[in-house]
Structure formats: C-alpha cells, structure tokens
Amino acid sequence: MKKIVSAMALGALVLGAASAETKISINYRNGANIYAGTFAGDNADATKTFLNQVGYNGGKDSVTLSAAGEIFNFKLCVQPTVKSDALAANLLEFGAKYGLDDLGIPGTIHAMGGFWADGQSNGNIRITTDASNFEGLDWEGNKPGSIFKGRPNTFVTNMVDFGLDQEYFTGVVDYTLPLDSLSLKVLGSVMTDRAVKDAGTTTGLAVKNDGAYSWGVNVNAKVPGVVELEALAKGNPKWNTVLNEDGDDYAGAMALGFYAMPLMVDGLKLAVGGSLGFLDGGVSDIAVDLRANYKVNDALSITSYNNISVVKQSADAGKATTDEYFNAQFGRSYFGSSNDQKGSAEKGTTGLWNMIGFAYKVSPTITARLSIEEQTMLSRNETSKDKGDDYKLGTTLRFTPAVELTAVKGASILAGVTCAMQGVGSDDEVYGEAVDWFWGIPVLFRVKM
C-alpha cells in the first residue's frame, strides 16, 4: 500500500511541476452476482449462490486514477478485493511526450514505462464501441489473435505481453505523425523477463523466457475516409522456454499480424485480418478475425466478433515443438459466473468463437443491451495413439440480456440475466446425454469523473 501511495504522490508531483493545466480523471468499476446457479445435465443436484460479492470478477473493485499534463502523464489502477486485505496494482504507467517540431521533425514522440495487466494496443481494430459496462465474458471475451491459451499470437495486438498473459514491466515508445492526408503511428516495445506468478512451482514464481527480452513493433496508418491498416510483429528467442525439435536448445517464437479497416461506409466499423504464430521457425498457429459494428440508426447499433483459430505445434514450456498428439486449451470459458474465466478444460486443434451484440437506446438514460456468444471446438486429436478419445466436445452458448441505467453523465448501473449452456451437440463421453446449464443475475456499477 505504501508503494502505491508513493507512486501516486510522485506522479502528482511530476505532473504538477510539468504543467499548470494537468487534467485528472477517476474511473471506478465493480460488480456482483445477485444469483448464480449451475445445473448438471445428468445430475439433479445444483450449485446455487445468492448475493455473491466474489462471484463476479473475483470480488475485485477497479479504481483507476489518471492524470495528464502538457508533457507528463500518469495512470494507476488498483483492485481491492472483498475477500481479503489485498490491494493489487493492475496498471501502472508513467509517460512523457515531446513535440519534435523544434528539431525540424514533424510529429510527436511518446515514451512510457510500466505494466498493463489488461494490455496496451495501438490501433482501433478491436471495435469496442458498444461494450459499455459489459466486461469480457459477456462482450469481448477474446481479443484479436488466437482464442487458444498461451500461444505466440494470443491477444496478438497487445504490445506489452507476448501471449502468456503476464504483467511484464515494459518500455514503450511511439511516434505519431498527424497529417491531413495520413495519420501514422509507429510503436515499439521491450518486455522484461522478470519472475512472474506461477502457482505450479514451489516458490510461486517462474521465469518464462530464461533471461531473454521480448520485443514488439506495431505500425498503424490511417487515410481518413478510406482505410486504416495495422501491421505488427513480436518475438523472443527463448519464449516460454519451449525447446526445439531435437530438445537440445530453445525454439524461440514470433508472431505476425495484419488488419485492415475500410472507412468508406458511414456508420460501419469493419476490421478484417489475421495473425500467425511461429515456433522454432515453423508456423505454429493461424487465427482469422472479422469484427464489425454497424450503427443502424440513432438508437440501434449491432456488433459482431468472429474468430477461427488453429494450432499446429506444442507451446508448453520445456517440451519439444513437435507433438503428434498435441491439443491446445481454450483461453476462455463461457460457462460460469465470473467474467474472469481464464481458460477452459476443453482442448483441441481448431476452435471457433462468435459474438453478436445489440445496443438499443430506449431513452437518454436507459439502454437495452444483449450479447449472444458461441464457442466450439471444431476438431481435436487423440491424446495418444489408438486411444480413441477424439470425441466431439460440442458447443457452449451464452445469452445475456441487460438494461443499463445512466443516472448522471459518467455514472451507470447495468443489470441483466445470463443463461449459458455447455455441451450442446457433444458426444456422450464428454457431458453425458444432457447439456449443463448456468443461470446468473449480474449487476455492474461504473463511475467516471
């Protein structure tokens, strides 16, 4: 706690000295489950909870303080929890920007240091216009890139993490060139290899890249009214300590991505593209993304996310990259109550994820929302020769209708009902003859100042 307060004080002092017009903002978010119930298809028993403060996002509040002056900027996000005295820092950012006009160079350079648990992207291809208070599980459950866990191109547009979902301390430098005919932003990042949390070790810590730094480069170019393009690359010679085919050296990893956004149609935001993951110089992953948001009229807008991902090689630490019977694990489960579903037990080689969301403005203070999500493992390998366990895992469906009430500008409450089904169309060996059901009533609060 003392460290966090000291960081806040230092940030305020630096900003105050650098600018007389420092702008400070606060963003608070919290949620809870009024009700949650899980019902197994082949079992009459059910698990039910009421007024569960830790059932949504692990009972974490989220308080973000940000300040920006003419030169320096500072941002801090802390997450106290209702079940302990823990106060985690989810984000810490120090930055400074400088206009290069005095040097005869057009544009602005911006340098930052810190860690960003929720990621740091460069362009607009995520298209989260209507996400509002909905958190990941009921809206953007998967980010651009592979929907499998721990792949080189998982959340590929995140320039402060390399597919491992770790809060690395990162240095970021970006250069922006704003012109009437073209807006160009080039970003470079270097991610440390500090010890990270790992519950599977005796010390609780693990070094993921054995002393090697990860790097990232992202170029975003926008021609107003025509197109926005984004290209990126990330790499590490000892990524996740994966071994090569012979098992006598590190494999190394790389990720490449390219996305395009046509800007010619009024009211339509469209992003299409994909990414590749590489292990030991060979293609290990393929992911294709299609994202869109269409403003039908002043009241109604529709969002769609679509992704298909394929894995081809093992990316487990300490294992050789070739594995005839390799299956990867989904990065997100859509069956359950928490928005922090950091993985599914389902494993396979090809996965499909789709989300369609609706936002309808009933009045200036009331917005009706609906999200429908689907995730399916399309194919999987047998886990060993002639074992015969290449059964169908079926589909998970999730429906969340909700109503958002805005009391005053920046303050809102979102409440809804969630229904999820697991094992739709699966073989009996997986979930039995009947699907599993989940019902929940989430309530989310948010205040922006």
ZIKA-V260759 format. One record per helix or strand of 3 or more residues. SS is the DSSP state (helix for helix, strand for strand). FROM is the first residue (numbers start at 1). LEN is the number of residues. If there is no record, write none. Layout:
[[SS & FROM & LEN] [SS & FROM & LEN]]
This chain:
[[helix & 2 & 17] [strand & 23 & 17] [strand & 46 & 7] [helix & 57 & 3] [strand & 62 & 7] [strand & 72 & 10] [strand & 87 & 13] [helix & 101 & 3] [strand & 108 & 9] [helix & 136 & 3] [strand & 170 & 9] [strand & 183 & 9] [strand & 214 & 10] [strand & 227 & 10] [helix & 239 & 3] [strand & 253 & 10] [strand & 268 & 12] [strand & 282 & 14] [strand & 300 & 12] [strand & 328 & 3] [strand & 350 & 14] [strand & 366 & 14] [strand & 395 & 14] [strand & 411 & 14] [helix & 428 & 4] [strand & 436 & 13]]
